[in-house]
Amino acid sequence: MIPIPEILLHLRRRFVEGDAFEGSSVPGLLKAAAWAGRRVMGSPSLYRLAGSMGRTLQAPFRRGDWLPSLPSP
């Protein structure tokens, strides 16, 4: 019986955090974005704030009720 899920989790952790032989293979900007996303998704008040900021920041790109650079729903 080979514990495949445990092996995959170990390899993923080694890839992200690095080990004694090789450093992390994930760029720092991606780590920072994942950390920020985890914080925002974990806090209802931050989530609401990010939603309202998103609506405000997309206003210059909106044409009516549509963002033309996105695919249709």
FENCORDA-V102045 format. One record per pair of residues at least 24 apart in sequence whose C-alpha atoms are under 7 Angstrom apart, sorted by the first residue. I is the first residue (numbers start at 1). J is the second residue. Records with the same first field share a line. If there is no record, write none. Layout:
BEGIN
I=J ; J
END
This chain:
BEGIN
none
END
